[in-house]
Amino acid sequence: MQPLIGLNCSTIECTSLSPSAPIWQDVLAQAMTGELVAAMNYTSLSEICDDPEEMADALEHAEGERGHAAAFAAEGRKIGVDVPNNVDAKHWKPAPRRIHALHHRA
């Protein structure tokens, strides 16, 4: 596998897809979706916080998770792949539902 960062830390421009590109696309998609689910969870958490500082902290964490997701998408573009995400996929769906249910039980 070719490195994406040169030894002098400069980005190497992608001119053709590596044979491992589909694998990296899947890895990055999984990571990006996980970050977006985390952002959704922190946003949901902020909605049930009574303390303004806790609410602000949860929203700050949500923004950080969205930043991580954007970074994974950018890494995909560097290697020439589109990084899809699907927070509504069966694998990811239970976590936001659990938080939503907790919110409505309180």
C-alpha positions as CSV (number, residue, x, y, z in Angstrom):
1,M,0.0,0.0,0.0
2,Q,1.3,3.5,-0.9
3,P,1.5,6.0,1.9
4,L,-0.8,9.0,1.6
5,I,1.6,11.3,3.4
6,G,5.2,11.7,2.2
7,L,8.1,11.6,4.7
8,N,8.3,15.3,4.6
9,C,4.6,15.4,5.7
10,S,3.4,16.8,2.4
11,T,0.3,15.3,0.9
12,I,0.8,13.0,-2.1
13,E,-1.7,13.7,-4.8
14,C,-3.8,10.7,-5.8
15,T,-3.5,10.1,-9.6
16,S,-5.1,6.6,-9.7
17,L,-7.1,4.4,-7.4
18,S,-5.2,1.9,-5.4
19,P,-6.4,-1.7,-5.5
20,S,-7.1,-1.3,-1.8
21,A,-9.3,1.9,-2.4
22,P,-12.6,0.0,-1.9
23,I,-11.4,-1.4,1.4
24,W,-10.4,2.1,2.6
25,Q,-13.8,3.4,1.3
26,D,-15.6,1.0,3.6
27,V,-13.3,1.7,6.6
28,L,-13.7,5.4,6.2
29,A,-17.5,5.1,5.7
30,Q,-17.8,3.1,8.9
31,A,-15.7,5.6,10.8
32,M,-17.5,8.6,9.3
33,T,-20.9,7.2,10.1
34,G,-19.9,6.4,13.7
35,E,-18.8,10.0,14.1
36,L,-22.1,11.3,12.8
37,V,-24.0,9.0,15.1
38,A,-21.9,10.3,18.0
39,A,-22.8,13.9,16.9
40,M,-26.5,13.0,16.9
41,N,-26.2,11.5,20.3
42,Y,-24.4,14.5,21.8
43,T,-27.0,16.8,20.2
44,S,-29.8,14.7,21.7
45,L,-28.0,14.8,25.1
46,S,-27.9,18.6,24.9
47,E,-31.7,18.7,24.6
48,I,-32.2,17.0,28.0
49,C,-29.5,18.9,29.9
50,D,-30.8,21.3,32.5
51,D,-27.5,23.0,33.2
52,P,-26.5,25.5,30.4
53,E,-22.8,24.5,30.8
54,E,-23.6,20.8,30.3
55,M,-25.7,21.7,27.3
56,A,-22.9,23.8,25.8
57,D,-20.4,21.0,26.5
58,A,-22.6,18.4,24.7
59,L,-23.0,20.7,21.7
60,E,-19.3,21.3,21.6
61,H,-18.7,17.6,21.6
62,A,-21.3,17.2,18.8
63,E,-19.4,19.8,16.7
64,G,-16.2,18.0,17.3
65,E,-17.7,14.7,16.1
66,R,-19.0,16.4,13.0
67,G,-15.4,17.7,12.4
68,H,-14.1,14.2,12.7
69,A,-16.6,13.0,10.1
70,A,-15.6,15.8,7.8
71,A,-11.9,14.7,8.2
72,F,-12.7,11.1,7.2
73,A,-14.5,12.4,4.1
74,A,-11.6,14.6,3.2
75,E,-9.2,11.6,3.6
76,G,-11.4,9.7,1.2
77,R,-11.2,12.5,-1.3
78,K,-7.4,12.4,-1.0
79,I,-7.3,8.8,-2.2
80,G,-10.0,9.4,-4.8
81,V,-13.0,7.7,-3.2
82,D,-16.4,9.0,-2.1
83,V,-17.0,8.2,1.5
84,P,-20.8,7.5,2.0
85,N,-22.5,7.5,5.3
86,N,-25.9,6.1,6.4
87,V,-26.8,6.9,10.0
88,D,-30.2,5.3,9.4
89,A,-28.6,1.9,8.5
90,K,-29.7,-1.0,10.7
91,H,-26.3,-1.3,12.4
92,W,-26.4,2.3,13.6
93,K,-30.1,2.9,14.3
94,P,-30.4,1.6,17.9
95,A,-28.2,4.2,19.7
96,P,-30.2,7.4,18.8
97,R,-33.4,5.5,19.5
98,R,-32.2,4.6,22.9
99,I,-31.3,8.2,23.7
100,H,-34.6,9.4,22.3
101,A,-36.5,6.9,24.5
102,L,-34.5,7.9,27.6
103,H,-35.4,11.6,26.9
104,H,-39.1,10.8,26.7
105,R,-39.1,8.7,29.9
106,A,-37.7,11.4,32.0
